[in-house]
Amino acid sequence: MKKSLFDQSNSLYPRWQQVTVLANRGAKVSMHDLVKFLKLRRSLNSHIDSCKIFRASPGWFRDRVLGIDYRVDPDTPWEYSEILLSEAFHDGGRRDYFFVSLLEDSDDSGQMEADFGAGKFLREARPGNMIFGDEESVQRLQGKGPFHSSMIYIKKDVVQKYFQEASQGADLSPERMLSQSFRDNALRVLMKQLIYHFRQPVETGQRMVKEHLQDLILQRLTQLAGRPADIVSDTDRLRDQAIRTVIDYMHAHYTEDLSLDQLAILAGVSRSQFVRLFRQTTGQSPKQYLMGLRVEQARQLLSVADGRQSVLDVAQSCGFCDQSHLAREFRQVYGTTPAVYRRDQGKWFS
């Protein structure tokens, strides 16, 4: 089991010092708050990247970061973190990233003042409050915590390209969102789902889920910036040739961790349109269709009389990351495990 950043043997910031920092920063630390704080801190497992960043950071930075789980998506220009701060601050970096910060919890008086070049504003200490920020234009981030926040970071060119495609000539810019705090339950749910999936063990098909959630987040940001919601018609479908091309490709490459970008290019539509059109054409999401292919191929291999392949071999040859992944998906379709299915099939050959 991974340890929290501050639980490691070479801990840079022992537990009693963290509590002292909270008190010294003016935070109210009751026994209930302390237990809650320590439990949260332990739950924020340290990713290897965040360890390197933390250890290379100056003391004033380490004084304020009380717990962090920071991760980089290897497939897309997105980053994620869950962080516990003694107070709000900006580290002085000027990366070309936009970010969305979701306040999970805070002291009742924990207001944060922010300025991204479009004017100062306050984020009240109310869980669910959000800000959209630009790391290159931070003028001010200040406020006494503690703050428990979930964060997503997106390369600016990805956001700007999506806004440009969605605007269709209208005046639509992400910079519109830099001047105020806001609340949006749809965006909050999408962020939580994306971070949850990113923390799960790597599985084939997971990439599609993450990419779809990323598209939904970008779509929601455009709507919050003033773009009207799309009017979805039930009659919209992929062209016959397009769906045949996509299906043929999925059958030929079902063991691979396919991306929505690959399939959308084959279909001749944008990635944000592809999932909706594929579902309305086939009745399934791309991930559901791909998983169905893998489960069916596994079933055929498990039905072979000689049974030379182990269940693990079958799982890996069909694109599943391990035996438990196959078992979970197989049970959903056939109501039994691969091992039991193979045993029952063997009775017909005995």
C-alpha positions as CSV (number, residue, x, y, z in Angstrom):
1,M,0.0,0.0,0.0
2,K,1.3,3.5,-0.9
3,K,2.0,5.8,1.9
4,S,1.0,9.4,2.1
5,L,3.7,11.9,1.2
6,F,4.1,12.8,4.9
7,D,4.1,9.2,6.2
8,Q,7.3,8.1,4.4
9,S,10.4,7.3,6.4
10,N,12.2,10.4,5.1
11,S,9.2,12.6,5.8
12,L,9.9,16.2,5.3
13,Y,7.0,17.5,7.4
14,P,6.1,15.5,10.5
15,R,2.5,15.3,11.7
16,W,2.9,17.6,14.7
17,Q,4.5,20.3,12.5
18,Q,1.5,20.2,10.1
19,V,-0.9,20.8,12.9
20,T,1.3,23.6,14.2
21,V,1.2,25.3,10.8
22,L,-2.6,25.2,10.7
23,A,-2.7,26.8,14.1
24,N,0.0,29.4,13.2
25,R,-1.8,30.3,10.0
26,G,-4.9,31.2,12.0
27,A,-7.0,28.2,11.2
28,K,-9.4,26.9,13.9
29,V,-8.3,23.4,14.8
30,S,-10.7,21.5,17.1
31,M,-10.2,17.9,18.0
32,H,-12.9,16.9,15.5
33,D,-11.2,19.0,12.8
34,L,-7.8,17.5,13.7
35,V,-9.1,13.9,13.3
36,K,-10.8,14.8,10.0
37,F,-7.6,16.5,8.8
38,L,-5.3,13.6,9.7
39,K,-7.7,11.1,8.1
40,L,-7.8,13.1,4.9
41,R,-4.1,13.6,4.8
42,R,-3.5,9.9,5.1
43,S,-5.9,9.3,2.2
44,L,-4.0,11.5,-0.2
45,N,-1.5,9.0,-1.5
46,S,1.6,10.4,-3.0
47,H,2.2,9.8,-6.7
48,I,5.9,9.6,-7.7
49,D,5.6,12.8,-9.7
50,S,4.3,14.8,-6.7
51,C,7.1,13.4,-4.5
52,K,9.7,14.8,-6.9
53,I,7.9,18.2,-7.2
54,F,7.5,18.4,-3.4
55,R,11.1,17.6,-2.6
56,A,12.4,20.1,-5.1
57,S,10.2,22.8,-3.8
58,P,11.2,25.6,-1.4
59,G,10.3,25.5,2.3
60,W,7.5,28.1,2.0
61,F,5.8,25.8,-0.6
62,R,6.2,22.7,1.6
63,D,4.8,24.7,4.6
64,R,1.5,25.2,2.8
65,V,1.0,21.8,1.1
66,L,-0.2,19.5,3.8
67,G,-1.2,16.6,1.5
68,I,-1.4,16.0,-2.2
69,D,-2.3,13.4,-4.7
70,Y,-1.0,14.6,-8.1
71,R,-1.1,12.7,-11.3
72,V,-0.4,13.3,-15.0
73,D,-2.5,11.6,-17.7
74,P,0.0,9.7,-19.9
75,D,-2.5,9.7,-22.9
76,T,-3.8,13.3,-22.9
77,P,-2.6,16.8,-21.9
78,W,-4.6,16.7,-18.6
79,E,-3.4,16.6,-15.0
80,Y,-5.3,16.0,-11.8
81,S,-4.7,16.7,-8.1
82,E,-6.5,16.5,-4.8
83,I,-4.8,18.8,-2.4
84,L,-4.9,20.0,1.2
85,L,-3.5,23.5,1.8
86,S,-2.9,25.5,5.0
87,E,-3.6,28.6,2.9
88,A,-4.1,29.6,-0.7
89,F,-1.0,30.7,-2.7
90,H,0.5,30.8,-6.2
91,D,3.9,29.1,-6.6
92,G,5.1,31.7,-9.2
93,G,5.0,29.3,-12.1
94,R,3.6,30.4,-15.5
95,R,2.6,27.2,-17.2
96,D,0.3,27.3,-20.3
97,Y,-2.6,25.5,-18.5
98,F,-6.1,26.4,-17.5
99,F,-7.4,24.8,-14.4
100,V,-10.7,24.2,-12.6
101,S,-10.6,24.2,-8.8
102,L,-13.5,22.5,-6.9
103,L,-13.6,23.3,-3.2
104,E,-14.4,20.1,-1.3
105,D,-14.1,21.5,2.3
106,S,-12.8,24.5,4.2
107,D,-13.0,26.4,7.4
108,D,-16.2,28.5,7.6
109,S,-14.1,31.7,7.3
110,G,-11.8,30.4,4.6
111,Q,-12.5,32.9,1.8
112,M,-10.0,33.0,-1.1
113,E,-9.2,36.1,-3.1
114,A,-8.3,35.5,-6.7
115,D,-7.2,37.6,-9.7
116,F,-6.4,36.2,-13.1
117,G,-6.0,39.6,-14.8
118,A,-9.8,40.1,-15.3
119,G,-10.4,41.7,-11.9
120,K,-10.4,40.5,-8.3
121,F,-13.1,38.3,-6.9
122,L,-13.8,36.2,-3.8
123,R,-14.5,32.5,-3.6
124,E,-16.6,31.9,-0.5
125,A,-15.8,29.0,1.9
126,R,-18.7,26.9,0.7
127,P,-18.1,23.3,-0.5
128,G,-18.9,23.0,-4.2
129,N,-17.7,26.5,-5.1
130,M,-15.5,26.5,-8.2
131,I,-13.1,28.8,-10.0
132,F,-11.7,28.6,-13.5
133,G,-8.1,29.9,-13.7
134,D,-5.2,30.6,-16.0
135,E,-1.8,29.7,-14.6
136,E,-0.1,32.1,-16.9
137,S,-2.0,35.1,-15.7
138,V,-2.3,34.7,-12.0
139,Q,-2.1,38.1,-10.3
140,R,-3.3,37.0,-6.9
141,L,-4.3,33.8,-5.0
142,Q,-4.6,34.4,-1.3
143,G,-6.7,33.2,1.7
144,K,-6.4,31.4,5.0
145,G,-7.4,27.7,5.0
146,P,-7.3,24.9,5.4
147,F,-8.6,24.3,1.9
148,H,-9.4,20.8,0.6
149,S,-9.7,21.0,-3.2
150,S,-9.9,18.8,-6.3
151,M,-8.2,20.2,-9.4
152,I,-8.0,19.5,-13.1
153,Y,-5.4,21.1,-15.3
154,I,-5.9,21.3,-19.1
155,K,-3.4,22.6,-21.7
156,K,-4.6,26.0,-22.9
157,D,-4.4,25.1,-26.6
158,V,-6.7,22.1,-26.0
159,V,-9.3,24.3,-24.4
160,Q,-9.0,27.1,-26.9
161,K,-9.3,24.7,-29.8
162,Y,-12.4,23.2,-28.4
163,F,-13.9,26.6,-27.8
164,Q,-13.1,27.7,-31.3
165,E,-14.7,24.6,-32.8
166,A,-17.8,25.0,-30.6
167,S,-18.3,28.8,-31.2
168,Q,-19.1,28.4,-34.9
169,G,-18.2,32.0,-35.5
170,A,-19.8,33.3,-32.3
171,D,-17.8,35.3,-29.7
172,L,-16.9,32.5,-27.2
173,S,-13.8,32.6,-25.1
174,P,-12.7,30.7,-22.0
175,E,-11.3,34.0,-20.6
176,R,-14.9,35.0,-19.9
177,M,-14.8,32.7,-16.9
178,L,-11.7,34.2,-15.2
179,S,-13.5,36.9,-13.2
180,Q,-15.8,35.1,-10.8
181,S,-16.4,32.1,-8.6
182,F,-19.3,29.8,-9.6
183,R,-21.2,26.7,-8.8
184,D,-22.3,24.0,-11.3
185,N,-23.4,20.6,-10.2
186,A,-23.0,19.0,-13.7
187,L,-19.3,20.1,-13.9
188,R,-18.7,19.0,-10.3
189,V,-20.0,15.5,-11.1
190,L,-18.0,15.2,-14.3
191,M,-14.8,16.3,-12.5
192,K,-15.4,13.7,-9.7
193,Q,-16.1,11.0,-12.2
194,L,-13.0,11.8,-14.2
195,I,-10.7,11.9,-11.2
196,Y,-12.2,8.6,-10.0
197,H,-11.5,6.8,-13.3
198,F,-8.0,8.2,-13.5
199,R,-7.2,6.7,-10.1
200,Q,-8.3,3.2,-11.0
201,P,-5.9,0.5,-12.1
202,V,-5.2,0.7,-15.8
203,E,-7.7,-1.3,-17.8
204,T,-8.3,-1.6,-21.6
205,G,-11.3,0.6,-22.5
206,Q,-10.6,3.0,-19.6
207,R,-9.0,5.4,-22.1
208,M,-12.3,5.8,-23.9
209,V,-14.2,6.6,-20.7
210,K,-11.6,9.3,-19.7
211,E,-11.7,10.9,-23.1
212,H,-15.5,11.0,-23.2
213,L,-15.6,12.6,-19.7
214,Q,-12.9,15.1,-20.8
215,D,-15.1,16.0,-23.8
216,L,-18.1,16.5,-21.6
217,I,-16.1,18.7,-19.3
218,L,-15.0,20.9,-22.2
219,Q,-18.5,21.0,-23.5
220,R,-19.8,22.1,-20.1
221,L,-17.2,24.8,-19.9
222,T,-18.3,26.2,-23.2
223,Q,-21.9,26.3,-22.0
224,L,-20.9,28.1,-18.8
225,A,-19.0,30.6,-21.0
226,G,-22.3,31.4,-22.8
227,R,-22.7,28.8,-25.6
228,P,-26.2,27.4,-25.9
229,A,-26.7,23.7,-25.2
230,D,-26.7,21.5,-28.3
231,I,-30.1,20.4,-29.6
232,V,-29.7,16.6,-30.0
233,S,-31.9,14.9,-32.6
234,D,-32.9,11.3,-32.1
235,T,-32.6,10.8,-35.8
236,D,-28.9,11.7,-36.0
237,R,-26.8,8.8,-37.1
238,L,-23.4,8.0,-38.4
239,R,-23.3,7.4,-42.2
240,D,-23.5,3.7,-43.2
241,Q,-20.0,3.7,-44.6
242,A,-18.7,5.5,-41.6
243,I,-20.2,3.0,-39.1
244,R,-19.0,0.0,-41.1
245,T,-15.5,1.4,-41.2
246,V,-15.5,2.0,-37.4
247,I,-16.9,-1.4,-36.6
248,D,-14.5,-3.2,-38.9
249,Y,-11.6,-1.4,-37.3
250,M,-12.8,-2.3,-33.8
251,H,-13.1,-6.0,-34.8
252,A,-9.6,-6.0,-36.2
253,H,-8.1,-4.1,-33.2
254,Y,-10.3,-5.1,-30.3
255,T,-7.3,-6.2,-28.1
256,E,-5.8,-2.7,-28.2
257,D,-6.6,0.3,-26.0
258,L,-8.4,2.2,-28.7
259,S,-8.9,5.9,-28.3
260,L,-12.0,8.0,-29.3
261,D,-9.7,10.2,-31.4
262,Q,-8.8,7.2,-33.6
263,L,-12.4,6.1,-34.1
264,A,-13.7,9.7,-34.6
265,I,-11.2,10.2,-37.4
266,L,-12.4,7.0,-39.1
267,A,-16.0,8.2,-38.8
268,G,-15.2,11.6,-40.2
269,V,-16.7,13.5,-37.2
270,S,-15.3,15.3,-34.2
271,R,-14.5,13.4,-31.0
272,S,-17.3,15.2,-29.1
273,Q,-19.9,14.2,-31.7
274,F,-18.7,10.6,-32.1
275,V,-19.8,9.1,-28.9
276,R,-23.4,10.4,-29.2
277,L,-23.7,9.4,-32.9
278,F,-22.2,6.0,-32.3
279,R,-24.6,5.3,-29.4
280,Q,-27.6,6.5,-31.5
281,T,-26.5,4.3,-34.4
282,T,-25.6,1.1,-32.5
283,G,-27.5,1.4,-29.2
284,Q,-24.3,1.1,-27.3
285,S,-21.4,3.3,-26.4
286,P,-18.0,2.7,-28.1
287,K,-16.7,1.2,-24.8
288,Q,-19.7,-1.1,-24.4
289,Y,-19.4,-2.3,-28.0
290,L,-15.6,-2.9,-27.6
291,M,-16.1,-4.8,-24.4
292,G,-18.8,-6.9,-26.0
293,L,-16.3,-8.0,-28.7
294,R,-13.7,-9.0,-26.1
295,V,-16.2,-10.9,-23.9
296,E,-17.5,-12.8,-26.9
297,Q,-14.0,-13.8,-28.1
298,A,-13.2,-14.9,-24.5
299,R,-16.4,-17.0,-24.4
300,Q,-15.3,-18.7,-27.7
301,L,-11.9,-19.5,-26.3
302,L,-13.3,-20.8,-23.1
303,S,-15.6,-23.2,-25.1
304,V,-12.7,-24.9,-26.7
305,A,-12.6,-28.6,-25.7
306,D,-8.9,-29.0,-24.9
307,G,-8.8,-26.0,-22.6
308,R,-5.1,-25.5,-23.1
309,Q,-5.2,-21.8,-22.4
310,S,-5.6,-20.7,-18.8
311,V,-8.3,-18.2,-17.9
312,L,-5.5,-15.6,-17.5
313,D,-4.1,-16.4,-20.9
314,V,-7.6,-16.0,-22.4
315,A,-8.0,-12.7,-20.6
316,Q,-4.7,-11.3,-21.9
317,S,-5.2,-12.6,-25.5
318,C,-8.6,-10.9,-25.6
319,G,-7.4,-7.4,-24.4
320,F,-8.2,-7.6,-20.7
321,C,-5.6,-6.4,-18.3
322,D,-5.9,-9.3,-16.0
323,Q,-8.1,-12.3,-15.0
324,S,-10.3,-10.2,-12.5
325,H,-11.1,-7.7,-15.3
326,L,-12.3,-10.5,-17.5
327,A,-14.3,-12.1,-14.7
328,R,-16.1,-8.8,-13.9
329,E,-17.1,-8.1,-17.5
330,F,-17.9,-11.8,-18.2
331,R,-20.2,-12.0,-15.2
332,Q,-22.1,-9.0,-16.3
333,V,-22.9,-10.6,-19.7
334,Y,-23.3,-14.3,-18.8
335,G,-24.1,-14.2,-15.1
336,T,-21.2,-16.5,-14.2
337,T,-17.4,-16.5,-14.0
338,P,-15.1,-17.7,-16.8
339,A,-13.9,-20.6,-14.7
340,V,-17.4,-21.9,-14.0
341,Y,-18.4,-21.3,-17.6
342,R,-15.4,-23.4,-18.8
343,R,-16.2,-26.2,-16.3
344,D,-19.9,-26.3,-17.4
345,Q,-18.8,-26.4,-21.1
346,G,-16.5,-29.2,-20.3
347,K,-19.4,-31.4,-19.3
348,W,-20.6,-31.4,-22.8
349,F,-17.3,-32.9,-24.0
350,S,-16.8,-35.5,-21.3
